[in-house]
Amino acid sequence: MTVGQFENRKLLVVGGTSGIGLEAARMVAEQGGSVVIVGNRVEKAEDARQQLSRVAGEGKVFALTADLHSAESVRSLMGKLGDEHDDIDMLVNTAGIFYPVSFLDHTEDDYDAFLSINRAFFFITQQITKSLMRRDKPGSIVNVTATAAKQAIETVPASSYSMAKIGLEAMTKHVAMELAKNGIRVNAVAPAIVETRIFERFIPGEELDSAMQEFHSLHPIGRNGTTEEVAETIVFLLSDKTSWVTGAVWDVDGGMMAGRMLAK
């Protein structure tokens, strides 16, 4: 039996019950790692746990739930992590919401919905790194930002969403500098448009296919990305294969940041 590169390692994925996070968790599980996934709905988290357990085996996948917008709920999550999973040495922060809201129509609730997730990421990351330092262990952290943080698109209003993502990018670089001496690497990936179910939440069903087709042309490579493609990069950054990479933000975007094409 081949020993996977993540054997005897444990990954926490905040936002690991669907999309990019679930794919990253699956890839780590396939390569021998244990996985803790965090979602916001009990039923969805348990379904994801069962999916991953079929890959990793029973006893190696754990599911927790939390409302990342609630400081009290995040504190409760952190308590469970400290009590039950103090051996985590890898972290992926990928939870998020997205819906287009014009700058002039933004409400305080909209703003808080986007920005409050960063608060959860900040303090969960802090707890995991304190645990690593207490145990004198190296670790790897990957945050998921977005090209929207650096490239505005007129037809996709995303002012506070982008504020949150560029803030996460800044956190990545600053925390990487502080923790490098402890052997804890902190990086980020910045996807462009990835085909996930998030678009179903604000694009009417009868318009979804045509909208996704239009998005293809925003990428010089000619198509939208997949969750698997982004997850592959995340898992690469988690691994020892990138042991000399920290403080990096990698664009996983079909070439969008190199030169965005005009929609046809």
ROVOKOL-442535 format. One record per residue (C-alpha): residue in three letters; x, y, z; residue number from 1. Coordinates in steps of 0.02 Angstrom, whole numbers. Example, Ala and Ser with C-alpha at 12.3 -4.5 7.8 and 13.67 -1.06 7.14 Angstrom:
<nodes>
+-----+--------+--------+--------+-----+
|   r |      u |      v |      w |   k |
+-----+--------+--------+--------+-----+
| ALA |    615 |   -225 |    390 |   1 |
| SER |    684 |    -53 |    357 |   2 |
+-----+--------+--------+--------+-----+
</nodes>
This chain:
<nodes>
+-----+--------+--------+--------+-----+
|   r |      u |      v |      w |   k |
+-----+--------+--------+--------+-----+
| MET |      0 |      0 |      0 |   1 |
| THR |     68 |    170 |    -49 |   2 |
| VAL |     80 |    296 |     92 |   3 |
| GLY |      2 |    462 |     42 |   4 |
| GLN |     94 |    627 |     62 |   5 |
| PHE |    -31 |    682 |    196 |   6 |
| GLU |    -20 |    526 |    303 |   7 |
| ASN |    -21 |    572 |    489 |   8 |
| ARG |    -76 |    750 |    450 |   9 |
| LYS |   -241 |    835 |    485 |  10 |
| LEU |   -327 |    969 |    381 |  11 |
| LEU |   -459 |   1092 |    437 |  12 |
| VAL |   -566 |   1164 |    296 |  13 |
| VAL |   -676 |   1312 |    345 |  14 |
| GLY |   -807 |   1301 |    210 |  15 |
| GLY |   -774 |   1119 |    172 |  16 |
| THR |   -948 |   1054 |    138 |  17 |
| SER |   -959 |   1102 |    -45 |  18 |
| GLY |   -868 |   1176 |   -194 |  19 |
| ILE |   -682 |   1210 |   -186 |  20 |
| GLY |   -668 |   1169 |     -2 |  21 |
| LEU |   -748 |    998 |    -20 |  22 |
| GLU |   -635 |    956 |   -167 |  23 |
| ALA |   -479 |   1006 |    -71 |  24 |
| ALA |   -536 |    900 |     77 |  25 |
| ARG |   -567 |    752 |    -38 |  26 |
| MET |   -394 |    765 |   -117 |  27 |
| VAL |   -307 |    770 |     52 |  28 |
| ALA |   -413 |    623 |    112 |  29 |
| GLU |   -365 |    525 |    -44 |  30 |
| GLN |   -183 |    552 |     -1 |  31 |
| GLY |   -195 |    486 |    176 |  32 |
| GLY |   -241 |    639 |    277 |  33 |
| SER |   -373 |    662 |    411 |  34 |
| VAL |   -497 |    801 |    379 |  35 |
| VAL |   -607 |    916 |    483 |  36 |
| ILE |   -737 |   1010 |    381 |  37 |
| VAL |   -838 |   1159 |    441 |  38 |
| GLY |  -1004 |   1209 |    364 |  39 |
| ASN |  -1156 |   1309 |    416 |  40 |
| ARG |  -1290 |   1173 |    402 |  41 |
| VAL |  -1291 |   1011 |    501 |  42 |
| GLU |  -1369 |    904 |    365 |  43 |
| LYS |  -1251 |    966 |    229 |  44 |
| ALA |  -1099 |    944 |    341 |  45 |
| GLU |  -1149 |    765 |    383 |  46 |
| ASP |  -1179 |    725 |    199 |  47 |
| ALA |  -1005 |    791 |    157 |  48 |
| ARG |   -929 |    693 |    301 |  49 |
| GLN |  -1005 |    533 |    235 |  50 |
| GLN |   -941 |    568 |     59 |  51 |
| LEU |   -765 |    598 |    122 |  52 |
| SER |   -770 |    448 |    238 |  53 |
| ARG |   -795 |    335 |     88 |  54 |
| VAL |   -628 |    400 |     26 |  55 |
| ALA |   -529 |    415 |    187 |  56 |
| GLY |   -609 |    278 |    293 |  57 |
| GLU |   -710 |    293 |    451 |  58 |
| GLY |   -631 |    388 |    595 |  59 |
| LYS |   -531 |    505 |    484 |  60 |
| VAL |   -663 |    633 |    436 |  61 |
| PHE |   -752 |    750 |    557 |  62 |
| ALA |   -890 |    877 |    526 |  63 |
| LEU |   -926 |   1033 |    629 |  64 |
| THR |  -1048 |   1175 |    602 |  65 |
| ALA |  -1040 |   1360 |    639 |  66 |
| ASP |  -1116 |   1525 |    585 |  67 |
| LEU |   -961 |   1622 |    534 |  68 |
| HIS |  -1058 |   1785 |    544 |  69 |
| SER |  -1084 |   1759 |    730 |  70 |
| ALA |   -939 |   1791 |    849 |  71 |
| GLU |  -1021 |   1681 |    980 |  72 |
| SER |  -1040 |   1536 |    858 |  73 |
| VAL |   -859 |   1554 |    802 |  74 |
| ARG |   -800 |   1551 |    984 |  75 |
| SER |   -900 |   1391 |   1010 |  76 |
| LEU |   -819 |   1315 |    855 |  77 |
| MET |   -647 |   1363 |    915 |  78 |
| GLY |   -683 |   1280 |   1082 |  79 |
| LYS |   -726 |   1117 |    995 |  80 |
| LEU |   -571 |   1128 |    887 |  81 |
| GLY |   -462 |   1155 |   1039 |  82 |
| ASP |   -542 |   1013 |   1136 |  83 |
| GLU |   -557 |    883 |    998 |  84 |
| HIS |   -436 |    930 |    858 |  85 |
| ASP |   -282 |   1008 |    933 |  86 |
| ASP |   -175 |    908 |    811 |  87 |
| ILE |   -225 |   1007 |    654 |  88 |
| ASP |    -73 |   1057 |    551 |  89 |
| MET |   -154 |   1117 |    390 |  90 |
| LEU |   -291 |   1246 |    365 |  91 |
| VAL |   -392 |   1305 |    215 |  92 |
| ASN |   -503 |   1459 |    234 |  93 |
| THR |   -625 |   1452 |     89 |  94 |
| ALA |   -798 |   1488 |    160 |  95 |
| GLY |   -885 |   1632 |     76 |  96 |
| ILE |  -1040 |   1708 |      4 |  97 |
| PHE |  -1064 |   1806 |   -155 |  98 |
| TYR |  -1206 |   1902 |   -232 |  99 |
| PRO |  -1188 |   2060 |   -336 | 100 |
| VAL |  -1244 |   2221 |   -252 | 101 |
| SER |  -1211 |   2392 |   -326 | 102 |
| PHE |  -1110 |   2511 |   -219 | 103 |
| LEU |  -1254 |   2635 |   -202 | 104 |
| ASP |  -1377 |   2499 |   -152 | 105 |
| HIS |  -1267 |   2420 |    -18 | 106 |
| THR |  -1340 |   2410 |    157 | 107 |
| GLU |  -1248 |   2388 |    321 | 108 |
| ASP |  -1313 |   2210 |    329 | 109 |
| ASP |  -1239 |   2172 |    157 | 110 |
| TYR |  -1073 |   2246 |    211 | 111 |
| ASP |  -1070 |   2147 |    373 | 112 |
| ALA |  -1116 |   1986 |    283 | 113 |
| PHE |   -961 |   1996 |    175 | 114 |
| LEU |   -836 |   2068 |    299 | 115 |
| SER |   -883 |   1968 |    454 | 116 |
| ILE |   -819 |   1807 |    376 | 117 |
| ASN |   -643 |   1879 |    380 | 118 |
| ARG |   -657 |   1902 |    568 | 119 |
| ALA |   -694 |   1717 |    585 | 120 |
| PHE |   -547 |   1672 |    473 | 121 |
| PHE |   -431 |   1785 |    572 | 122 |
| PHE |   -466 |   1710 |    742 | 123 |
| ILE |   -481 |   1529 |    684 | 124 |
| THR |   -312 |   1549 |    598 | 125 |
| GLN |   -241 |   1626 |    756 | 126 |
| GLN |   -299 |   1478 |    860 | 127 |
| ILE |   -227 |   1350 |    740 | 128 |
| THR |    -58 |   1438 |    732 | 129 |
| LYS |    -48 |   1455 |    922 | 130 |
| SER |    -77 |   1268 |    935 | 131 |
| LEU |     59 |   1233 |    807 | 132 |
| MET |    181 |   1345 |    898 | 133 |
| ARG |    140 |   1268 |   1066 | 134 |
| ARG |    178 |   1097 |    993 | 135 |
| ASP |    330 |   1164 |    898 | 136 |
| LYS |    257 |   1096 |    736 | 137 |
| PRO |    268 |   1165 |    559 | 138 |
| GLY |    106 |   1196 |    465 | 139 |
| SER |     29 |   1257 |    305 | 140 |
| ILE |   -117 |   1377 |    281 | 141 |
| VAL |   -204 |   1423 |    119 | 142 |
| ASN |   -332 |   1562 |    103 | 143 |
| VAL |   -451 |   1576 |    -44 | 144 |
| THR |   -468 |   1754 |   -107 | 145 |
| ALA |   -528 |   1807 |   -280 | 146 |
| THR |   -468 |   1899 |   -433 | 147 |
| ALA |   -615 |   2016 |   -399 | 148 |
| ALA |   -507 |   2089 |   -260 | 149 |
| LYS |   -387 |   2155 |   -393 | 150 |
| GLN |   -488 |   2165 |   -553 | 151 |
| ALA |   -655 |   2254 |   -561 | 152 |
| ILE |   -783 |   2201 |   -691 | 153 |
| GLU |   -915 |   2331 |   -734 | 154 |
| THR |  -1056 |   2205 |   -749 | 155 |
| VAL |  -1016 |   2116 |   -585 | 156 |
| PRO |  -1033 |   2241 |   -441 | 157 |
| ALA |   -935 |   2175 |   -293 | 158 |
| SER |   -868 |   2319 |   -189 | 159 |
| SER |   -880 |   2249 |    -12 | 160 |
| TYR |   -850 |   2070 |    -69 | 161 |
| SER |   -689 |   2132 |   -147 | 162 |
| MET |   -643 |   2229 |      9 | 163 |
| ALA |   -657 |   2068 |    107 | 164 |
| LYS |   -552 |   1970 |    -17 | 165 |
| ILE |   -413 |   2099 |    -31 | 166 |
| GLY |   -411 |   2104 |    159 | 167 |
| LEU |   -386 |   1916 |    162 | 168 |
| GLU |   -244 |   1936 |     38 | 169 |
| ALA |   -161 |   2065 |    151 | 170 |
| MET |   -184 |   1952 |    301 | 171 |
| THR |   -100 |   1811 |    203 | 172 |
| LYS |     57 |   1912 |    172 | 173 |
| HIS |     72 |   1989 |    344 | 174 |
| VAL |     41 |   1828 |    440 | 175 |
| ALA |    162 |   1736 |    325 | 176 |
| MET |    299 |   1859 |    373 | 177 |
| GLU |    265 |   1840 |    559 | 178 |
| LEU |    255 |   1650 |    560 | 179 |
| ALA |    394 |   1606 |    438 | 180 |
| LYS |    520 |   1585 |    578 | 181 |
| ASN |    405 |   1455 |    656 | 182 |
| GLY |    398 |   1350 |    499 | 183 |
| ILE |    216 |   1394 |    467 | 184 |
| ARG |    182 |   1439 |    286 | 185 |
| VAL |     35 |   1550 |    235 | 186 |
| ASN |    -18 |   1568 |     54 | 187 |
| ALA |   -174 |   1606 |    -46 | 188 |
| VAL |   -256 |   1566 |   -211 | 189 |
| ALA |   -358 |   1692 |   -308 | 190 |
| PRO |   -481 |   1608 |   -426 | 191 |
| ALA |   -576 |   1697 |   -562 | 192 |
| ILE |   -748 |   1629 |   -609 | 193 |
| VAL |   -766 |   1449 |   -554 | 194 |
| GLU |   -920 |   1348 |   -596 | 195 |
| THR |  -1002 |   1315 |   -429 | 196 |
| ARG |  -1181 |   1320 |   -369 | 197 |
| ILE |  -1155 |   1493 |   -293 | 198 |
| PHE |  -1220 |   1572 |   -454 | 199 |
| GLU |  -1387 |   1484 |   -435 | 200 |
| ARG |  -1423 |   1596 |   -286 | 201 |
| PHE |  -1440 |   1755 |   -388 | 202 |
| ILE |  -1455 |   1707 |   -572 | 203 |
| PRO |  -1628 |   1644 |   -623 | 204 |
| GLY |  -1626 |   1462 |   -679 | 205 |
| GLU |  -1680 |   1500 |   -856 | 206 |
| GLU |  -1536 |   1625 |   -875 | 207 |
| LEU |  -1399 |   1524 |   -789 | 208 |
| ASP |  -1329 |   1430 |   -938 | 209 |
| SER |  -1316 |   1585 |  -1047 | 210 |
| ALA |  -1237 |   1685 |   -906 | 211 |
| MET |  -1105 |   1551 |   -877 | 212 |
| GLN |  -1070 |   1547 |  -1064 | 213 |
| GLU |  -1040 |   1734 |  -1062 | 214 |
| PHE |   -920 |   1717 |   -917 | 215 |
| HIS |   -809 |   1601 |  -1021 | 216 |
| SER |   -753 |   1747 |  -1126 | 217 |
| LEU |   -685 |   1842 |   -976 | 218 |
| HIS |   -540 |   1718 |   -967 | 219 |
| PRO |   -401 |   1721 |  -1098 | 220 |
| ILE |   -391 |   1531 |  -1086 | 221 |
| GLY |   -570 |   1530 |  -1152 | 222 |
| ARG |   -671 |   1450 |  -1013 | 223 |
| ASN |   -723 |   1459 |   -831 | 224 |
| GLY |   -628 |   1358 |   -701 | 225 |
| THR |   -681 |   1204 |   -605 | 226 |
| THR |   -676 |   1170 |   -419 | 227 |
| GLU |   -554 |   1028 |   -450 | 228 |
| GLU |   -429 |   1143 |   -537 | 229 |
| VAL |   -426 |   1266 |   -393 | 230 |
| ALA |   -419 |   1127 |   -263 | 231 |
| GLU |   -269 |   1050 |   -350 | 232 |
| THR |   -173 |   1212 |   -325 | 233 |
| ILE |   -228 |   1226 |   -143 | 234 |
| VAL |   -170 |   1049 |   -106 | 235 |
| PHE |     -4 |   1084 |   -193 | 236 |
| LEU |     22 |   1235 |    -78 | 237 |
| LEU |    -24 |   1131 |     74 | 238 |
| SER |    104 |    999 |     29 | 239 |
| ASP |    290 |    992 |     64 | 240 |
| LYS |    317 |   1009 |   -124 | 241 |
| THR |    299 |   1197 |    -98 | 242 |
| SER |    404 |   1204 |     61 | 243 |
| TRP |    494 |   1362 |      0 | 244 |
| VAL |    334 |   1457 |    -40 | 245 |
| THR |    254 |   1574 |     86 | 246 |
| GLY |    167 |   1742 |     76 | 247 |
| ALA |    117 |   1705 |   -104 | 248 |
| VAL |    -51 |   1740 |   -186 | 249 |
| TRP |    -68 |   1631 |   -339 | 250 |
| ASP |   -193 |   1681 |   -474 | 251 |
| VAL |   -287 |   1526 |   -529 | 252 |
| ASP |   -390 |   1617 |   -656 | 253 |
| GLY |   -374 |   1558 |   -836 | 254 |
| GLY |   -261 |   1707 |   -872 | 255 |
| MET |   -383 |   1843 |   -815 | 256 |
| MET |   -255 |   1943 |   -718 | 257 |
| ALA |   -127 |   1928 |   -859 | 258 |
| GLY |   -245 |   2009 |   -982 | 259 |
| ARG |   -434 |   2010 |   -966 | 260 |
| MET |   -529 |   1987 |  -1128 | 261 |
| LEU |   -685 |   2082 |  -1173 | 262 |
| ALA |   -847 |   1985 |  -1174 | 263 |
| LYS |   -905 |   1948 |  -1350 | 264 |
+-----+--------+--------+--------+-----+
</nodes>
